[in-house]
Amino acid sequence: MPYENILVEREAPIATVTINRPNKLNAINWSVIAELADALEELDRDDTIRCIVLTGAGDRAFVAGADIAEMSGKSPMEMLAGAFENWDRIRRVHKPIIAAVGGYALGGGDELALHADLIIASEKAKFGQPEILLGIMAGAGGTQRLARTVGKYRAMDLCLTGRQATAQEMHEWGVVNRIVPDGQHLEEAKKLAGEIAAKAPLAVRLNKEAILAAYNTTLEQGLAYEKRLFALLFSTQDQKEGMAAFVEKRQATFKGS
């Protein structure tokens, strides 16, 4: 389907979704988030796609933040009833999402990157939650995901000062998976996506579910959930193929069944 603010490119078994507002540094508004949710859900249903790369157009920004002009005149109830349902839709996508971050990932851009499962960043990328400079705060998970990933004190640093953290800092803090030379973030993200897409799709999906469950369960509950998913995968053809290939010393061919 056609989109106004994003581009979707399918190169099965991976797909690339690009926020395409370079003249506004890919700033996101409610329309962008709605289109992203629609596109990601469509790709989630596409059996030919096994991994998704999310990036921003141009070299200057992944997403430089929210569209402040759109937000500035909203009432509290309009903000509360706005795009948050679409953020939740993005969060519920089953297939792995890799954020390819070049340039700025600030405010809503940082929150969007934190919705991904892995982050590849250009060495010049900058991350942050500068909402405090506008007299507001993060509203799409910035405080919560940062605190759970980098800890209380680093999250306080970013959210209370509004400063921008370098890709190197975010890598040291466990947010960024890999740092690459300037301009190579998308290429590296696609390479990683291809590597993941070659694995058993059902095992990839359940691994993602189990890891995300660790944020919402006790250790005991999480271990029980993991054990059930582990056993469930023994009902798949991919499990049989994977183990047969290992015994026969050949490359496995996974079909997602």
C-alpha positions in Angstrom: 0.0 0.0 0.0 1.2 3.6 -0.7 2.6 5.7 2.2 3.2 9.4 2.4 5.9 9.5 5.0 7.7 6.1 4.8 9.3 3.9 2.2 9.0 0.1 2.3 11.5 -2.1 0.4 11.2 -5.9 0.3 14.4 -7.9 -0.4 13.1 -11.2 0.9 13.9 -12.5 3.4 14.5 -9.0 4.8 12.6 -5.7 4.5 13.7 -2.1 5.0 11.4 0.6 6.3 12.6 4.1 5.9 11.2 7.2 7.5 11.2 9.6 4.5 11.1 13.2 5.8 14.7 14.3 5.3 13.7 18.0 5.0 12.4 17.7 8.6 15.2 15.5 9.8 12.7 12.7 9.7 10.7 14.2 12.6 7.8 11.9 13.5 4.2 13.0 13.9 1.0 11.0 14.5 0.7 10.2 10.8 4.3 8.8 10.6 3.7 6.5 13.6 0.4 5.3 12.2 2.1 4.5 8.9 5.0 2.8 10.6 2.6 0.6 12.6 0.6 -0.3 9.5 3.8 -1.2 7.5 5.4 -3.2 10.3 2.2 -5.2 10.9 1.9 -5.9 7.2 5.6 -7.1 7.1 4.9 -9.2 10.3 2.2 -11.1 8.4 4.4 -11.6 5.3 5.9 -15.1 5.4 8.6 -14.2 2.9 10.0 -11.6 5.3 12.0 -12.8 8.3 13.7 -9.7 9.6 13.0 -5.9 9.4 15.5 -3.0 9.2 14.2 0.4 10.3 16.1 3.6 9.3 15.7 7.2 8.4 16.3 8.9 5.0 19.4 11.0 4.5 22.7 11.2 6.4 21.8 13.7 9.2 19.1 11.9 11.2 17.5 8.6 12.0 14.7 10.6 13.6 15.6 14.0 15.1 12.5 14.0 17.3 8.8 14.7 17.3 7.2 17.2 15.1 6.9 20.0 17.7 4.8 22.2 15.4 2.1 19.5 15.5 2.3 18.9 19.2 2.5 22.5 20.5 -1.2 23.3 20.2 -2.6 20.0 21.5 -4.7 19.6 24.7 -3.8 17.1 27.4 -6.7 14.9 26.3 -5.6 15.1 22.6 -2.1 14.0 23.6 -3.4 11.2 25.8 -5.7 9.9 23.0 -3.1 10.5 20.2 -0.7 8.1 18.7 0.1 5.9 21.7 -1.9 3.0 20.5 0.3 2.9 17.4 3.4 2.8 19.5 1.9 -0.3 21.2 1.3 -1.8 17.8 5.0 -1.4 16.9 6.0 -2.9 20.3 3.9 -6.0 19.5 5.6 -6.9 16.2 6.8 -10.5 16.4 9.6 -10.4 13.8 13.0 -8.9 14.9 13.5 -5.3 14.1 17.0 -3.7 13.6 17.3 0.0 13.9 20.0 1.4 11.6 20.8 4.8 13.1 22.8 7.5 11.3 22.9 11.0 12.8 20.4 12.1 15.4 18.1 9.8 17.3 16.5 12.2 19.7 13.3 12.3 21.7 10.8 10.2 19.8 13.7 9.0 17.6 15.5 7.6 20.6 12.3 6.0 21.7 11.7 4.5 18.3 15.2 3.0 18.3 14.6 1.6 21.7 11.5 -0.2 20.3 13.9 -2.1 18.0 15.5 -5.4 19.1 19.0 -4.5 17.9 20.6 -1.2 17.1 23.4 -0.6 14.6 24.8 3.0 14.8 27.1 5.2 12.8 30.1 6.4 14.7 28.6 9.9 14.5 25.1 9.0 15.8 23.7 10.9 18.7 21.0 9.7 21.1 19.0 11.5 23.7 15.8 12.5 25.4 15.8 16.3 25.1 12.1 16.8 26.0 13.1 18.5 29.3 14.4 21.4 27.2 10.8 22.0 26.0 9.3 21.7 29.5 7.9 18.2 29.0 9.2 14.6 29.2 9.4 11.4 27.2 6.0 9.9 26.5 6.6 6.8 24.4 8.7 4.8 26.7 11.9 6.8 26.8 12.2 7.0 30.6 11.1 3.3 31.1 13.2 1.7 28.4 16.3 3.7 29.2 16.1 3.0 32.9 15.7 -0.7 32.3 18.6 -0.8 29.9 21.2 1.8 31.2 20.1 2.0 34.8 18.6 4.7 37.0 21.6 7.1 37.1 22.4 7.2 33.4 18.7 7.5 32.6 18.4 10.5 35.0 21.5 12.0 33.3 19.9 12.0 29.9 16.3 12.8 30.8 17.0 15.5 33.3 19.7 17.4 31.4 18.5 16.8 27.8 22.1 16.2 26.7 23.0 14.1 23.7 24.9 10.8 24.2 27.4 9.6 21.6 27.1 6.2 19.9 30.2 5.2 21.9 28.5 6.0 25.2 25.4 4.1 24.2 27.5 1.1 23.1 29.3 1.1 26.5 25.9 1.3 28.3 24.5 -1.7 26.4 22.0 0.1 24.1 23.9 0.0 20.8 25.0 -3.4 19.5 27.5 -2.3 17.0 29.2 1.0 15.9 30.2 1.3 12.3 32.0 4.0 10.2 29.9 6.9 9.2 27.5 6.0 6.4 27.7 2.3 6.8 24.9 1.8 9.4 22.3 0.6 6.9 24.6 -1.8 5.0 25.7 -3.3 8.4 22.1 -3.6 9.6 21.1 -5.4 6.4 24.0 -7.7 6.8 22.9 -8.6 10.3 19.3 -8.9 9.2 20.3 -11.4 6.6 22.2 -13.4 9.2 19.2 -13.5 11.5 16.8 -14.3 8.5 18.8 -17.4 7.8 17.9 -18.9 11.1 14.7 -20.8 12.0 11.9 -18.3 11.9 9.9 -19.8 14.7 12.9 -20.1 16.9 13.8 -16.5 16.2 10.3 -15.4 17.1 10.2 -17.4 20.4 13.6 -16.2 21.4 12.5 -12.6 21.0 9.3 -13.4 23.0 11.3 -15.0 25.8 13.8 -12.2 26.1 11.1 -9.5 26.1 9.2 -11.5 28.8 12.3 -11.1 31.1 11.3 -7.4 31.5 7.8 -8.2 32.8 8.2 -11.4 34.9 10.1 -12.7 37.9 13.0 -14.9 37.2 11.0 -18.0 38.3 8.1 -17.0 35.9 10.6 -16.3 33.1 12.4 -19.6 33.5 9.1 -21.5 33.3 8.0 -19.5 30.2 11.4 -20.2 28.5 11.1 -23.9 29.3 7.6 -24.1 27.7 8.8 -22.3 24.5 11.9 -24.5 24.3 9.8 -27.6 24.5 7.3 -26.2 21.9 10.0 -25.8 19.3 10.5 -29.6 19.3 7.1 -29.8 17.5 8.6 -28.0 14.5 10.1 -29.3 11.2 12.9 -26.7 11.6 14.0 -28.4 14.8 14.3 -31.7 13.1 16.1 -30.1 10.1 18.5 -28.2 12.3 19.5 -31.2 14.4 19.7 -33.5 11.4 22.0 -30.9 9.6 24.2 -30.7 12.7 24.6 -34.5 12.8 25.2 -34.8 9.0 27.6 -31.8 9.1 25.8 -29.7 6.5 24.1 -26.3 6.4 20.5 -26.4 7.6 17.7 -25.1 5.5 14.9 -23.6 7.6 11.4 -23.2 6.2 9.6 -21.7 9.2 7.5 -24.7 9.9 
